[in-house]
Amino acid sequence: WFGEISGAHPLFFLATWAPAIAALVLVLSHAGAAGLRRFLSRLLLWRAPAGWVVFVVIGLPLVFVAGSLVKGGPVMAPLPPEGAGAMVAVMVMMLFLGPIEELGWRGVLQPLIQRHLAPVWAGALIGAIWGFWHLPAFYLAGTVFGGWNFLPFFIGNVVLAVLVTPILNRTGGSLLWPMLFHWQLINPFWPDAQPWDTGILAGVAVVVVWWNRETMFTRAGAVTEVIPSSPYPAPQVAR
């Protein structure tokens, strides 16, 4: 009915922004403009443990490279006929797609769920919601999802949501780092590694959960505040 919907289609943008729009409406209606400013100030929390910085910047790309090589694919995604400039333009555009979702998933939903569940279970639950939220895209012509199998993608969403959980908590509720994490997942320079990247990431998640077991299985230290009490949170000291 809508015809082919590509990643540049306005309806695709609207659907992608839905979690963020919902989050902003909720925050604005609950706490007004001042509360919205405090909520968005979580974007200023830029300090993170060095290990997580390395994982987001280097580790995630290596996962995609490894998954692609396992299935006989390239080390990097092939450049379009328009050249590297077009790929860079897409990469910049991606900043305003998936990462914006994090205002809803990790900005509002995760702190609220962590008031009731330990982080590992909160992450898994959000991952399941996140996965099913993507399901309609698998039935749209013109999207990358059309060539994928939903089950590995769904499992991957659960795994990714568990992986990003300690990043959120260790940075004091930063929105910046989950957004950068999400951006790496859709960076057009990284090769298509489905479904092998899911298996690799699942292994990484097991290690991460075990390594952080003292904080992943208890709500002590979990971020539960959607709107910081002060407009500009103090910089977090990386641990």
Residue frames as a rotation matrix with the C-alpha (Angstrom) as fourth column:
TRP 1
0.572 0.820 0.000 0.00
0.820 -0.572 0.000 0.00
0.000 0.000 -1.000 0.00
PHE 2
0.690 -0.397 -0.605 2.87
-0.063 -0.866 0.496 2.40
-0.721 -0.304 -0.622 0.80
GLY 3
0.850 -0.461 -0.256 5.03
-0.261 0.054 -0.964 0.97
0.458 0.886 -0.074 -2.00
GLU 4
0.288 -0.838 -0.463 8.70
0.699 0.514 -0.497 0.28
0.655 -0.181 0.734 -1.47
ILE 5
0.965 0.018 0.260 9.93
-0.168 -0.721 0.672 1.81
0.200 -0.692 -0.694 1.77
SER 6
0.225 -0.962 -0.157 13.68
0.439 0.244 -0.865 2.35
0.870 0.126 0.477 1.92
GLY 7
-0.039 -0.352 -0.935 15.75
0.999 -0.033 -0.030 3.54
-0.020 -0.935 0.353 4.84
ALA 8
-0.945 -0.324 -0.039 15.43
0.320 -0.944 0.075 7.10
-0.061 0.059 0.996 3.50
HIS 9
-0.306 0.915 0.263 11.61
0.456 -0.102 0.884 7.05
0.836 0.391 -0.386 3.32
PRO 10
-0.484 0.150 0.862 9.87
-0.593 -0.781 -0.197 9.52
0.644 -0.606 0.467 5.69
LEU 11
0.628 0.777 0.051 7.64
-0.589 0.431 0.683 6.74
0.508 -0.459 0.729 7.06
PHE 12
0.395 -0.589 -0.705 10.74
0.527 0.774 -0.352 4.70
0.753 -0.233 0.616 7.89
PHE 13
-0.668 -0.615 0.420 12.12
0.065 -0.610 -0.790 7.66
0.741 -0.500 0.447 9.83
LEU 14
-0.065 0.736 0.674 8.80
-0.821 -0.423 0.383 8.12
0.567 -0.528 0.632 11.64
ALA 15
0.796 0.360 -0.486 8.64
-0.108 0.875 0.471 4.44
0.595 -0.323 0.736 12.61
THR 16
-0.008 -0.902 -0.432 12.24
0.616 0.336 -0.712 4.49
0.788 -0.272 0.553 13.78
TRP 17
-0.732 -0.307 0.608 11.67
-0.151 -0.797 -0.584 7.60
0.664 -0.520 0.537 15.88
ALA 18
0.246 0.967 -0.062 8.51
-0.114 0.093 0.989 6.23
0.962 -0.236 0.133 17.51
PRO 19
0.318 -0.125 -0.940 10.21
0.863 0.449 0.232 5.07
0.393 -0.885 0.250 20.77
ALA 20
-0.742 -0.654 -0.149 11.96
0.663 -0.681 -0.311 8.43
0.102 -0.329 0.939 21.09
ILE 21
-0.553 0.621 0.555 8.80
-0.201 -0.747 0.634 10.40
0.808 0.240 0.538 20.35
ALA 22
0.464 0.742 -0.484 6.93
0.274 0.399 0.875 8.39
0.843 -0.538 -0.019 22.98
ALA 23
-0.037 -0.572 -0.820 9.73
0.985 0.119 -0.127 8.98
0.170 -0.812 0.559 25.50
LEU 24
-0.897 -0.357 0.261 9.86
0.339 -0.934 -0.111 12.72
0.283 -0.011 0.959 24.89
VAL 25
-0.169 0.924 0.343 6.09
-0.215 -0.375 0.902 13.05
0.962 0.079 0.262 25.14
LEU 26
0.499 0.343 -0.796 6.06
0.598 0.529 0.602 11.12
0.627 -0.777 0.059 28.42
VAL 27
-0.376 -0.730 -0.571 8.88
0.926 -0.273 -0.261 13.14
0.034 -0.627 0.778 29.94
LEU 28
-0.864 0.056 0.500 7.41
0.069 -0.971 0.229 16.45
0.499 0.233 0.835 28.78
SER 29
0.097 0.990 0.104 3.93
-0.135 -0.091 0.987 15.61
0.986 -0.110 0.124 30.07
HIS 30
0.511 0.074 -0.856 5.28
0.712 0.521 0.470 14.36
0.481 -0.850 0.214 33.39
ALA 31
0.109 -0.633 -0.766 7.97
0.889 -0.283 0.361 16.93
-0.445 -0.720 0.532 34.14
GLY 32
0.869 0.320 -0.377 7.52
0.158 -0.902 -0.402 19.80
-0.469 0.290 -0.834 31.71
ALA 33
0.833 -0.547 0.087 10.22
-0.091 -0.291 -0.952 21.61
0.546 0.785 -0.292 29.77
ALA 34
0.264 -0.760 0.594 12.60
-0.960 -0.269 0.082 21.70
0.097 -0.591 -0.801 32.76
GLY 35
0.375 -0.063 0.925 12.30
-0.367 0.906 0.210 17.95
-0.851 -0.418 0.317 33.17
LEU 36
0.960 -0.022 0.281 12.89
0.263 0.425 -0.866 17.44
-0.100 0.905 0.413 29.46
ARG 37
0.581 -0.800 0.150 16.09
-0.586 -0.539 -0.606 19.49
0.565 0.264 -0.782 29.68
ARG 38
0.097 -0.537 0.838 17.29
-0.910 0.293 0.294 17.36
-0.403 -0.791 -0.461 32.60
PHE 39
0.685 0.219 0.695 16.42
0.007 0.952 -0.307 14.19
-0.728 0.215 0.650 30.71
LEU 40
0.937 -0.307 0.168 18.36
0.180 0.011 -0.984 15.30
0.300 0.952 0.066 27.63
SER 41
0.497 -0.799 0.337 21.30
-0.859 -0.509 0.061 16.32
0.123 -0.320 -0.939 29.82
ARG 42
0.551 -0.279 0.786 22.03
-0.173 0.884 0.435 12.59
-0.816 -0.376 0.439 30.07
LEU 43
0.917 -0.263 0.301 23.49
0.357 0.202 -0.912 13.02
0.179 0.944 0.279 26.59
LEU 44
0.587 -0.709 0.392 26.32
-0.605 -0.705 -0.369 14.94
0.538 -0.020 -0.843 28.26
LEU 45
0.588 -0.389 0.709 27.51
-0.504 0.509 0.698 11.94
-0.632 -0.768 0.104 30.28
TRP 46
0.702 -0.346 -0.622 30.49
-0.613 0.150 -0.775 11.10
0.361 0.926 -0.107 28.10
ARG 47
-0.329 -0.885 0.329 32.86
-0.940 0.275 -0.201 9.36
0.087 -0.375 -0.923 30.51
ALA 48
0.823 0.535 -0.189 32.90
-0.528 0.845 0.092 5.58
0.209 0.024 0.978 30.38
PRO 49
0.480 -0.667 0.570 35.16
-0.188 0.557 0.809 2.74
-0.857 -0.495 0.142 31.53
ALA 50
-0.230 -0.691 -0.685 38.03
-0.834 -0.223 0.504 2.27
-0.501 0.687 -0.526 29.09
GLY 51
-0.816 -0.098 0.569 37.07
0.064 0.964 0.258 -1.32
-0.574 0.248 -0.780 28.39
TRP 52
0.142 0.958 0.248 33.61
0.597 0.117 -0.794 -0.32
-0.790 0.261 -0.556 27.22
VAL 53
0.421 -0.081 -0.903 35.02
-0.538 -0.824 -0.177 2.44
-0.730 0.561 -0.391 25.05
VAL 54
-0.654 -0.734 -0.180 37.28
-0.623 0.389 0.679 -0.09
-0.428 0.557 -0.712 23.32
PHE 55
-0.594 0.489 0.639 34.39
0.445 0.861 -0.245 -2.52
-0.670 0.139 -0.729 22.91
VAL 56
0.471 0.853 -0.225 32.09
0.296 -0.393 -0.871 0.04
-0.831 0.344 -0.437 21.32
VAL 57
0.439 -0.348 -0.828 34.72
-0.694 -0.717 -0.066 1.62
-0.571 0.604 -0.556 19.08
ILE 58
-0.421 -0.743 -0.520 36.73
-0.906 0.362 0.217 -1.49
0.027 0.563 -0.826 18.08
GLY 59
-0.785 0.039 0.618 35.07
-0.212 0.921 -0.328 -4.62
-0.582 -0.388 -0.714 19.45
LEU 60
0.216 0.968 0.124 31.72
-0.095 0.147 -0.984 -4.30
-0.972 0.201 0.124 17.72
PRO 61
0.448 -0.087 -0.890 33.22
-0.880 -0.221 -0.422 -3.74
-0.160 0.972 -0.175 14.24
LEU 62
-0.643 -0.759 -0.104 35.45
-0.766 0.639 0.076 -6.80
0.009 0.129 -0.992 14.76
VAL 63
-0.409 0.596 0.690 32.37
-0.093 0.725 -0.682 -8.88
-0.908 -0.343 -0.242 15.55
PHE 64
0.642 0.698 -0.318 30.81
-0.346 -0.106 -0.932 -7.94
-0.685 0.708 0.173 12.21
VAL 65
0.090 -0.703 -0.705 34.07
-0.991 0.008 -0.134 -8.58
0.100 0.711 -0.696 10.34
ALA 66
-0.792 -0.416 0.446 34.43
-0.508 0.855 -0.106 -11.99
-0.337 -0.311 -0.889 11.99
GLY 67
-0.048 0.873 0.485 30.80
-0.038 0.484 -0.874 -12.95
-0.998 -0.060 0.010 11.29
SER 68
0.656 0.254 -0.711 31.14
-0.654 -0.279 -0.703 -11.89
-0.377 0.926 -0.017 7.67
LEU 69
-0.284 -0.864 -0.416 34.35
-0.953 0.303 0.021 -13.88
0.108 0.402 -0.909 7.20
VAL 70
-0.602 0.108 0.791 32.75
-0.303 0.886 -0.352 -16.99
-0.739 -0.451 -0.501 8.69
LYS 71
0.362 0.825 0.434 30.07
0.210 0.381 -0.900 -16.95
-0.908 0.417 -0.035 6.01
GLY 72
-0.136 -0.549 0.824 32.57
0.911 0.257 0.322 -16.11
-0.388 0.795 0.466 3.28
GLY 73
0.824 0.513 0.239 31.78
0.565 -0.777 -0.278 -12.43
0.044 0.364 -0.930 3.08
PRO 74
0.222 -0.752 0.620 34.05
0.345 -0.534 -0.772 -9.37
0.912 0.386 0.141 2.79
VAL 75
-0.497 -0.491 -0.716 35.98
0.855 -0.138 -0.499 -7.60
0.147 -0.860 0.488 5.54
MET 76
-0.759 0.298 -0.579 34.19
-0.057 -0.916 -0.397 -4.35
-0.649 -0.269 0.712 4.77
ALA 77
0.310 0.918 0.249 30.87
0.395 0.114 -0.912 -3.64
-0.865 0.381 -0.327 3.11
PRO 78
-0.315 -0.429 0.847 31.30
0.943 -0.040 0.331 -3.01
-0.107 0.903 0.417 -0.63
LEU 79
-0.691 0.013 -0.723 31.29
0.063 -0.995 -0.079 0.63
-0.721 -0.100 0.686 -1.63
PRO 80
0.436 0.878 0.197 28.32
0.406 0.004 -0.914 1.86
-0.803 0.478 -0.355 -3.69
PRO 81
0.240 -0.318 0.917 28.88
0.963 -0.041 -0.266 3.07
0.122 0.947 0.296 -7.27
GLU 82
0.848 0.159 0.506 28.80
0.162 -0.986 0.039 6.64
0.505 0.049 -0.862 -5.95
GLY 83
-0.078 -0.996 0.049 31.95
0.087 -0.056 -0.995 5.96
0.993 -0.073 0.091 -3.92
ALA 84
-0.510 -0.250 -0.823 33.05
0.778 0.273 -0.565 6.35
0.366 -0.929 0.055 -0.30
GLY 85
-0.961 0.147 0.233 31.49
-0.202 -0.951 -0.234 9.80
0.187 -0.272 0.944 -0.02
ALA 86
-0.100 0.985 -0.142 28.02
-0.572 0.060 0.818 8.33
0.814 0.163 0.557 -0.42
MET 87
0.073 0.062 -0.995 28.81
0.545 0.833 0.092 5.72
0.835 -0.550 0.027 2.24
VAL 88
-0.853 -0.419 -0.311 29.93
0.496 -0.465 -0.734 8.44
0.163 -0.780 0.604 4.65
ALA 89
-0.685 0.672 0.283 26.70
-0.586 -0.738 0.335 10.34
0.434 0.064 0.899 3.96
VAL 90
0.228 0.764 -0.604 24.68
-0.134 0.639 0.758 7.23
0.965 -0.092 0.248 4.83
MET 91
-0.308 -0.435 -0.846 26.76
0.757 0.426 -0.495 6.74
0.575 -0.793 0.198 7.97
VAL 92
-0.994 -0.028 0.105 25.93
-0.029 -0.860 -0.509 10.29
0.104 -0.509 0.854 9.10
MET 93
-0.276 0.961 -0.016 22.26
-0.660 -0.177 0.730 9.76
0.699 0.212 0.683 8.26
MET 94
0.014 0.247 -0.969 22.28
0.347 0.908 0.236 6.63
0.938 -0.339 -0.073 10.44
LEU 95
-0.915 -0.366 -0.168 23.05
0.297 -0.332 -0.896 8.84
0.272 -0.870 0.412 13.44
PHE 96
-0.716 0.692 0.087 19.50
-0.687 -0.678 -0.262 10.14
-0.123 -0.248 0.961 13.13
LEU 97
0.042 0.716 -0.697 17.85
-0.545 0.601 0.585 6.74
0.838 0.355 0.415 12.77
GLY 98
0.281 0.127 -0.951 18.55
0.397 0.887 0.236 3.84
0.874 -0.444 0.198 15.13
PRO 99
-0.695 -0.631 -0.345 20.49
0.550 -0.157 -0.820 5.75
0.463 -0.760 0.457 17.79
ILE 100
-0.633 0.525 0.569 17.52
-0.570 -0.813 0.117 8.07
0.524 -0.250 0.814 18.35
GLU 101
0.259 0.738 -0.622 15.52
-0.049 0.654 0.755 5.02
0.965 -0.165 0.206 19.50
GLU 102
-0.397 -0.543 -0.740 17.71
0.631 0.424 -0.650 4.91
0.666 -0.725 0.174 22.60
LEU 103
-0.768 0.231 0.597 15.87
-0.479 -0.827 -0.295 7.89
0.426 -0.513 0.746 24.07
GLY 104
0.300 0.952 0.060 13.00
-0.827 0.228 0.514 5.46
0.475 -0.204 0.856 24.51
TRP 105
0.547 -0.058 -0.835 14.66
0.104 0.995 -0.001 2.09
0.831 -0.086 0.550 25.13
ARG 106
-0.166 -0.736 -0.657 17.54
0.845 0.238 -0.479 3.04
0.509 -0.634 0.582 27.42
GLY 107
-0.738 -0.128 0.663 16.37
-0.055 -0.967 -0.248 6.56
0.673 -0.219 0.707 28.23
VAL 108
-0.190 0.787 0.586 12.98
-0.934 -0.329 0.138 5.77
0.301 -0.522 0.798 29.74
LEU 109
0.616 0.619 -0.487 12.11
-0.493 0.785 0.374 2.07
0.614 0.009 0.789 29.59
GLN 110
0.029 -0.672 -0.740 15.27
0.309 0.710 -0.632 0.57
0.951 -0.211 0.228 31.07
PRO 111
-0.846 -0.343 0.409 15.43
-0.256 -0.411 -0.875 2.76
0.468 -0.845 0.259 34.20
LEU 112
-0.034 0.914 0.403 11.74
-0.978 -0.114 0.177 2.09
0.208 -0.388 0.898 34.85
ILE 113
0.662 0.281 -0.695 12.07
-0.265 0.955 0.134 -1.68
0.701 0.095 0.707 34.47
GLN 114
-0.277 -0.868 -0.413 15.23
0.238 0.354 -0.904 -1.74
0.931 -0.349 0.109 36.58
ARG 115
-0.402 0.251 0.880 13.15
-0.841 -0.482 -0.247 -0.47
0.362 -0.840 0.405 39.48
HIS 116
0.518 0.738 0.434 11.59
-0.832 0.552 0.054 -3.92
-0.200 -0.389 0.899 39.54
LEU 117
0.982 -0.188 0.032 14.03
0.189 0.933 -0.307 -6.31
0.028 0.307 0.951 37.84
ALA 118
0.250 -0.966 -0.070 17.76
0.232 -0.011 0.973 -6.94
-0.940 -0.260 0.221 38.03
PRO 119
0.002 -0.287 -0.958 19.64
-0.704 -0.680 0.203 -5.43
-0.710 0.674 -0.204 35.06
VAL 120
-0.910 -0.410 0.067 20.22
-0.241 0.652 0.719 -8.71
-0.338 0.638 -0.692 33.23
TRP 121
-0.454 0.821 0.346 16.50
0.787 0.552 -0.278 -9.51
-0.419 0.146 -0.896 33.21
ALA 122
0.331 0.519 -0.788 15.54
0.075 -0.847 -0.526 -5.92
-0.941 0.115 -0.319 32.43
GLY 123
-0.402 -0.582 -0.707 17.89
-0.682 -0.325 0.655 -5.98
-0.611 0.745 -0.267 29.46
ALA 124
-0.945 0.058 0.322 16.55
0.210 0.862 0.462 -9.30
-0.251 0.504 -0.827 28.21
LEU 125
-0.055 0.998 -0.026 12.94
0.729 0.023 -0.684 -8.10
-0.682 -0.057 -0.729 28.49
ILE 126
0.296 0.112 -0.948 13.69
-0.332 -0.919 -0.212 -4.87
-0.895 0.378 -0.235 26.63
GLY 127
-0.731 -0.636 -0.248 15.56
-0.483 0.225 0.846 -6.87
-0.482 0.738 -0.472 24.00
ALA 128
-0.656 0.574 0.490 12.48
0.653 0.757 -0.013 -9.03
-0.379 0.311 -0.872 23.41
ILE 129
0.388 0.797 -0.462 10.27
0.431 -0.601 -0.674 -5.94
-0.815 0.062 -0.577 23.10
TRP 130
-0.032 -0.549 -0.835 12.88
-0.574 -0.674 0.465 -4.35
-0.818 0.494 -0.293 20.82
GLY 131
-0.894 -0.347 0.284 12.98
-0.026 0.672 0.740 -7.45
-0.448 0.654 -0.610 18.64
PHE 132
-0.258 0.883 0.391 9.21
0.876 0.384 -0.290 -7.72
-0.407 0.268 -0.873 18.17
TRP 133
0.341 0.339 -0.877 9.06
0.066 -0.939 -0.337 -3.98
-0.938 0.057 -0.343 17.53
HIS 134
-0.493 -0.636 -0.594 11.22
-0.586 -0.262 0.767 -4.58
-0.643 0.726 -0.243 14.44
LEU 135
-0.446 0.260 0.857 9.01
0.363 0.927 -0.092 -7.38
-0.818 0.270 -0.508 13.12
PRO 136
0.645 0.761 -0.073 6.90
0.217 -0.274 -0.937 -5.24
-0.733 0.588 -0.342 10.72
ALA 137
0.253 -0.624 -0.739 10.10
-0.783 -0.581 0.223 -4.15
-0.568 0.522 -0.636 8.93
PHE 138
-0.661 -0.507 0.553 10.62
-0.165 0.817 0.552 -7.75
-0.732 0.273 -0.624 7.82
TYR 139
-0.057 0.741 0.669 7.46
0.789 0.444 -0.425 -7.45
-0.612 0.503 -0.610 5.71
LEU 140
0.664 0.236 -0.709 8.39
-0.115 -0.906 -0.408 -4.17
-0.738 0.353 -0.575 4.01
ALA 141
0.632 -0.448 0.633 9.90
0.773 0.309 -0.553 -4.13
0.052 0.839 0.542 0.54
GLY 142
0.558 -0.479 0.678 13.07
0.119 -0.762 -0.636 -2.10
0.821 0.436 -0.368 0.19
THR 143
0.636 -0.361 0.683 14.48
-0.771 -0.351 0.532 -2.60
0.048 -0.864 -0.501 3.70
VAL 144
-0.366 -0.880 -0.304 17.55
-0.789 0.466 -0.399 -4.63
0.493 0.094 -0.865 4.62
PHE 145
-0.421 0.247 0.873 15.44
-0.707 0.514 -0.486 -6.68
-0.569 -0.822 -0.041 7.01
GLY 146
0.556 0.757 -0.344 13.68
-0.792 0.357 -0.494 -8.32
-0.251 0.547 0.798 4.07
GLY 147
0.320 -0.518 -0.793 16.72
-0.532 0.594 -0.603 -10.50
0.784 0.615 -0.085 3.40
TRP 148
-0.694 -0.617 0.371 17.17
-0.622 0.255 -0.740 -11.68
0.362 -0.744 -0.561 6.98
ASN 149
-0.210 0.572 -0.793 15.68
0.436 0.781 0.448 -14.46
0.875 -0.252 -0.413 9.09
PHE 150
0.353 0.443 0.824 13.70
-0.395 -0.728 0.561 -13.04
0.848 -0.523 -0.082 12.00
LEU 151
0.928 0.106 -0.357 14.64
0.242 0.559 0.793 -15.59
0.284 -0.822 0.493 14.69
PRO 152
0.030 -0.970 -0.240 18.42
0.976 0.081 -0.203 -14.93
0.217 -0.228 0.949 14.69
PHE 153
-0.407 -0.122 0.905 17.67
0.172 -0.983 -0.055 -11.20
0.897 0.134 0.421 14.52
PHE 154
0.614 0.721 0.321 15.29
-0.244 -0.213 0.946 -11.47
0.751 -0.659 0.045 17.50
ILE 155
0.728 -0.431 -0.533 17.84
0.680 0.549 0.486 -13.40
0.083 -0.716 0.693 19.54
GLY 156
-0.282 -0.887 0.365 20.43
0.826 -0.418 -0.379 -10.83
0.489 0.195 0.850 18.53
ASN 157
0.022 0.377 0.926 18.23
-0.138 -0.916 0.377 -8.02
0.990 -0.136 0.032 19.85
VAL 158
0.945 0.306 -0.115 17.95
0.042 0.235 0.971 -9.73
0.325 -0.922 0.209 23.23
VAL 159
0.359 -0.900 -0.247 21.71
0.932 0.359 0.047 -10.28
0.047 -0.247 0.968 23.31
LEU 160
-0.351 -0.506 0.788 22.44
0.544 -0.795 -0.268 -6.67
0.762 0.335 0.554 22.34
ALA 161
0.426 0.595 0.682 20.06
-0.246 -0.649 0.720 -5.29
0.871 -0.474 -0.130 24.95
VAL 162
0.916 -0.193 -0.352 21.80
0.402 0.444 0.801 -7.35
0.002 -0.875 0.484 27.63
LEU 163
0.035 -0.986 0.162 25.20
0.977 0.000 -0.213 -6.15
0.210 0.166 0.964 26.36
VAL 164
-0.270 -0.134 0.954 24.30
0.244 -0.968 -0.067 -2.47
0.931 0.214 0.294 26.44
THR 165
0.737 0.656 -0.161 22.82
0.287 -0.089 0.954 -2.74
0.612 -0.749 -0.254 29.95
PRO 166
0.413 -0.605 -0.681 26.12
0.858 0.008 0.514 -2.54
-0.305 -0.796 0.523 31.87
ILE 167
-0.565 -0.561 0.605 27.20
0.735 -0.676 0.060 0.33
0.376 0.479 0.794 29.63
LEU 168
0.164 0.735 0.658 24.10
0.137 -0.678 0.723 2.27
0.977 -0.028 -0.212 30.68
ASN 169
0.899 0.284 -0.332 24.59
0.328 0.063 0.942 1.48
0.289 -0.957 -0.036 34.35
ARG 170
0.194 -0.917 -0.349 28.36
0.954 0.094 0.285 1.97
-0.228 -0.388 0.893 34.50
THR 171
-0.662 -0.406 0.630 28.07
0.594 -0.797 0.110 5.42
0.458 0.447 0.769 32.91
GLY 172
-0.823 0.330 -0.462 25.42
0.266 -0.495 -0.827 6.61
-0.502 -0.804 0.320 35.35
GLY 173
0.167 0.979 0.116 22.59
0.530 0.011 -0.848 6.51
-0.832 0.203 -0.517 32.84
SER 174
-0.572 -0.457 -0.681 24.40
-0.300 -0.656 0.692 8.05
-0.763 0.601 0.238 29.88
LEU 175
0.642 0.749 0.164 22.36
-0.008 0.221 -0.975 8.25
-0.767 0.624 0.148 26.69
LEU 176
0.378 -0.576 -0.725 25.44
-0.890 -0.440 -0.115 9.04
-0.253 0.689 -0.679 24.62
TRP 177
-0.616 -0.765 0.187 27.11
-0.693 0.639 0.334 5.63
-0.375 0.076 -0.924 24.91
PRO 178
-0.193 0.601 0.775 24.03
0.288 0.790 -0.541 3.50
-0.938 0.119 -0.326 24.16
MET 179
0.775 0.473 -0.419 23.45
-0.211 -0.432 -0.877 5.73
-0.595 0.768 -0.235 21.11
LEU 180
0.039 -0.846 -0.531 27.04
-0.988 -0.113 0.106 5.22
-0.150 0.521 -0.840 19.92
PHE 181
-0.628 -0.166 0.761 26.63
-0.245 0.970 0.010 1.49
-0.739 -0.180 -0.649 20.57
HIS 182
0.319 0.864 0.389 23.50
0.278 0.306 -0.910 1.46
-0.906 0.399 -0.143 18.42
TRP 183
0.637 -0.130 -0.760 25.19
-0.654 -0.613 -0.443 3.49
-0.409 0.779 -0.476 15.71
GLN 184
-0.479 -0.877 -0.025 27.93
-0.790 0.419 0.448 0.90
-0.383 0.234 -0.894 15.39
LEU 185
-0.332 0.420 0.844 25.28
0.142 0.907 -0.396 -1.77
-0.933 -0.012 -0.361 14.84
ILE 186
0.635 0.669 0.386 24.02
0.523 -0.005 -0.853 -0.01
-0.568 0.743 -0.353 11.70
ASN 187
0.086 -0.706 -0.703 27.26
-0.441 -0.660 0.608 1.54
-0.893 0.258 -0.368 10.46
PRO 188
0.893 0.408 -0.188 27.14
-0.337 0.331 -0.881 0.93
-0.297 0.851 0.433 6.68
PHE 189
0.151 -0.917 -0.370 30.91
-0.941 -0.019 -0.337 0.32
0.303 0.399 -0.866 6.52
TRP 190
-0.522 -0.336 0.784 30.62
-0.642 0.760 -0.101 -2.91
-0.562 -0.556 -0.613 8.50
PRO 191
-0.793 0.160 -0.588 29.72
-0.437 0.524 0.732 -6.00
0.425 0.837 -0.345 6.46
ASP 192
0.329 0.938 0.104 26.48
-0.874 0.262 0.409 -7.93
0.356 -0.225 0.907 6.75
ALA 193
-0.730 -0.683 -0.029 27.31
-0.590 0.652 -0.476 -10.70
0.344 -0.330 -0.879 9.22
GLN 194
0.074 0.839 0.539 23.83
-0.903 0.286 -0.321 -12.13
-0.423 -0.463 0.779 9.84
PRO 195
0.777 0.608 0.161 23.30
-0.172 -0.041 0.984 -14.64
0.605 -0.793 0.073 11.38
TRP 196
0.241 -0.753 -0.613 26.86
0.666 0.587 -0.460 -15.37
0.706 -0.297 0.643 12.55
ASP 197
-0.536 -0.441 0.720 27.28
-0.155 -0.787 -0.597 -12.10
0.830 -0.432 0.354 14.40
THR 198
0.444 0.777 0.446 24.43
-0.666 -0.047 0.745 -13.16
0.600 -0.627 0.496 16.68
GLY 199
0.805 -0.173 -0.567 26.34
0.364 0.899 0.243 -16.24
0.468 -0.402 0.787 17.81
ILE 200
-0.258 -0.964 0.060 29.53
0.607 -0.211 -0.766 -14.27
0.751 -0.161 0.640 18.41
LEU 201
-0.388 0.168 0.906 27.69
-0.471 -0.881 -0.038 -11.57
0.792 -0.441 0.421 20.34
ALA 202
0.742 0.666 -0.077 25.90
-0.322 0.455 0.830 -14.22
0.588 -0.591 0.552 22.42
GLY 203
0.393 -0.699 -0.598 29.29
0.757 0.615 -0.221 -15.56
0.523 -0.366 0.770 23.47
VAL 204
-0.601 -0.588 0.541 30.48
0.239 -0.779 -0.580 -12.06
0.763 -0.220 0.608 24.32
ALA 205
0.093 0.738 0.668 27.29
-0.600 -0.494 0.629 -11.45
0.794 -0.460 0.397 26.32
VAL 206
0.785 0.144 -0.602 27.86
0.282 0.783 0.554 -14.59
0.551 -0.605 0.575 28.41
VAL 207
-0.184 -0.943 -0.276 31.35
0.846 -0.009 -0.534 -13.35
0.501 -0.331 0.799 29.29
VAL 208
-0.582 -0.011 0.813 30.09
-0.121 -0.988 -0.099 -9.83
0.804 -0.156 0.573 30.04
VAL 209
0.496 0.836 0.235 27.27
-0.434 0.004 0.901 -11.07
0.752 -0.548 0.365 32.28
TRP 210
0.634 -0.325 -0.702 29.64
0.645 0.723 0.248 -13.38
0.427 -0.609 0.668 34.17
TRP 211
-0.431 -0.890 0.146 32.29
0.687 -0.429 -0.587 -10.65
0.585 -0.153 0.797 34.53
ASN 212
-0.734 0.243 0.634 29.67
-0.400 -0.909 -0.115 -8.20
0.548 -0.338 0.765 35.84
ARG 213
-0.285 0.684 -0.672 27.63
0.427 0.718 0.550 -10.79
0.858 -0.130 -0.497 37.74
GLU 214
-0.637 0.006 -0.771 27.75
0.762 -0.150 -0.630 -8.81
-0.119 -0.989 0.091 41.00
THR 215
-0.742 0.361 -0.565 25.86
-0.236 -0.930 -0.283 -5.91
-0.627 -0.077 0.775 39.38
MET 216
-0.767 0.444 -0.463 23.88
-0.491 0.058 0.869 -7.68
0.413 0.894 0.173 36.66
PHE 217
-0.374 0.625 -0.685 21.91
0.412 0.774 0.481 -9.89
0.831 -0.102 -0.547 39.04
THR 218
-0.218 0.341 -0.915 21.09
0.929 -0.215 -0.301 -7.27
-0.299 -0.915 -0.270 41.66
ARG 219
0.567 0.526 0.634 19.36
0.701 -0.712 -0.036 -3.92
0.432 0.465 -0.773 41.42
ALA 220
0.607 -0.438 -0.663 22.02
0.398 -0.555 0.731 -2.30
-0.688 -0.707 -0.162 43.60
GLY 221
-0.415 -0.826 -0.380 23.78
0.112 -0.461 0.880 0.29
-0.903 0.323 0.284 41.46
ALA 222
-0.393 0.340 0.854 21.30
0.915 0.239 0.326 0.01
-0.093 0.910 -0.405 38.61
VAL 223
-0.996 0.090 -0.022 20.13
-0.093 -0.977 0.194 3.26
-0.004 0.195 0.981 36.99
THR 224
-0.414 0.909 -0.051 16.49
0.904 0.404 -0.142 3.80
-0.109 -0.105 -0.989 37.92
GLU 225
-0.055 0.323 -0.945 16.21
0.267 -0.907 -0.325 7.57
-0.962 -0.270 -0.036 37.41
VAL 226
0.280 0.243 0.929 14.74
0.955 0.029 -0.296 8.71
-0.099 0.970 -0.224 34.10
ILE 227
0.636 -0.003 0.772 15.03
0.203 -0.964 -0.171 12.41
0.745 0.266 -0.612 34.86
PRO 228
-0.337 -0.840 -0.424 18.19
0.730 0.052 -0.682 13.43
0.595 -0.539 0.596 36.74
SER 229
0.380 0.500 -0.778 17.65
0.907 -0.365 0.209 15.49
-0.179 -0.785 -0.593 39.84
SER 230
0.048 -0.414 -0.909 19.98
0.053 -0.908 0.416 18.21
-0.997 -0.068 -0.022 38.48
PRO 231
0.813 0.402 -0.421 19.95
-0.343 -0.254 -0.904 19.63
-0.470 0.880 -0.068 34.94
TYR 232
0.494 -0.729 -0.474 23.57
-0.596 0.114 -0.795 18.82
0.634 0.675 -0.378 34.21
PRO 233
0.992 -0.074 -0.098 24.77
0.120 0.735 0.668 15.66
0.023 -0.674 0.738 35.96
ALA 234
0.426 -0.904 0.036 28.30
-0.720 -0.314 0.619 15.71
-0.548 -0.289 -0.785 37.30
PRO 235
0.153 -0.437 -0.886 30.77
-0.833 0.426 -0.354 13.88
0.532 0.792 -0.299 35.07
GLN 236
0.959 0.220 0.179 30.93
-0.280 0.836 0.472 10.20
-0.046 -0.502 0.863 35.93
VAL 237
-0.012 -0.991 0.130 34.25
-0.944 0.054 0.325 8.72
-0.329 -0.119 -0.937 36.96
ALA 238
0.383 0.103 -0.918 35.03
-0.635 0.751 -0.181 5.68
0.671 0.652 0.353 34.85
ARG 239
0.362 -0.202 0.910 35.42
-0.792 0.448 0.414 2.54
-0.491 -0.871 0.002 36.95
